[in-house]
Structure formats: structure tokens, C-alpha cells
Amino acid sequence: MQKKSYIAALFLIAIASCATLPPLQEMSNARQTISAAKELSSDAVTNEKIIEAERLLARAERRIEVNLYDSARQDALRAQKEAIEFIEQAIADNNNK
């Protein structure tokens, strides 16, 4: 019975370690989306959404440094969302001209 418990514990540890990998892809996606926003419009640099996206991305980087991967992932996803919202608004504004 102890052997089964030991195996089950090892399995849970293995699963947990997979779930706590650094959010490298999410960080990359956020960086690329912010970069795309800046290429789309010169107004992006001073736009509140892009400033917030960059702030969230910087916070995600700090959180990765201290192994807070879940929080970092959430920040990276939020950063990308802010940048996407800017891009959508910039496109809509351009279409309305």
C-alpha cells in the first residue's frame, strides 16, 4: 500500500512541475503584439493601453525571476490583451476616417 501511495505522490509531483513551467510562449506573444501595435501606429508609444501592456510585461518578467510562473502567465496574457485592444481600436479609428 505504501508503494502505491509513493507512486501516486511522484505522479502528482510530476504533474505539478509540468504545470509550473515559465510562461515563455505567453511572454513572447505579448512582446510581439506590443511590437505590432507600435508598428501600426506612432500613437502607440503614448497610449494608455500600450503603456499598461508594457507595465504588465515588465511585472511578468520580474515574477518569472522569483518563480511566480502562474502570476507571470496572467500578466503576460493581460499585456497581450491590452495590446490587442489597442490594435483593434486603431484599426477601427482608421476605418472611420
C-alpha positions, -999 to 999 in steps of 0.1 A, spaced: 0 0 0 29 24 8 44 17 -26 11 28 -43 10 60 -22 46 67 -31 39 62 -68 8 84 -66 28 111 -49 55 110 -75 29 112 -102 13 143 -86 47 160 -83 54 153 -119 21 168 -130 26 198 -108 60 205 -121 47 205 -157 20 230 -148 46 254 -133 69 260 -163 78 296 -171 53 312 -195 79 317 -222 54 315 -251 29 339 -234 57 364 -229 68 361 -265 33 365 -277 28 397 -256 61 412 -268 52 405 -305 17 420 -301 31 451 -284 57 454 -312 29 451 -338 9 478 -321 39 502 -322 45 494 -359 8 500 -366 6 534 -351 30 560 -338 5 569 -312 10 535 -295 41 547 -275 19 572 -255 -13 552 -255 -26 541 -221 -33 505 -232 3 501 -246 18 517 -215 -2 493 -194 8 463 -216 44 472 -211 40 476 -174 23 442 -172 50 426 -193 78 441 -171 59 428 -140 57 393 -156 94 394 -162 101 402 -125 77 375 -114 95 349 -136 127 358 -118 112 347 -85 94 317 -99 59 331 -97 50 315 -131 12 315 -128 11 352 -119 36 359 -147 15 340 -172 -16 360 -162 3 393 -165 16 383 -200 -18 373 -211 -33 406 -199 -4 425 -216 -12 409 -249 -49 416 -244 -42 453 -238 -21 454 -270 -48 436 -290 -74 461 -278 -52 490 -289 -47 474 -323 -85 468 -327 -92 504 -318 -65 518 -341 -79 498 -370 -115 509 -362 -104 545 -360 -85 542 -393 -116 527 -410 -138 556 -397 -117 583 -414 
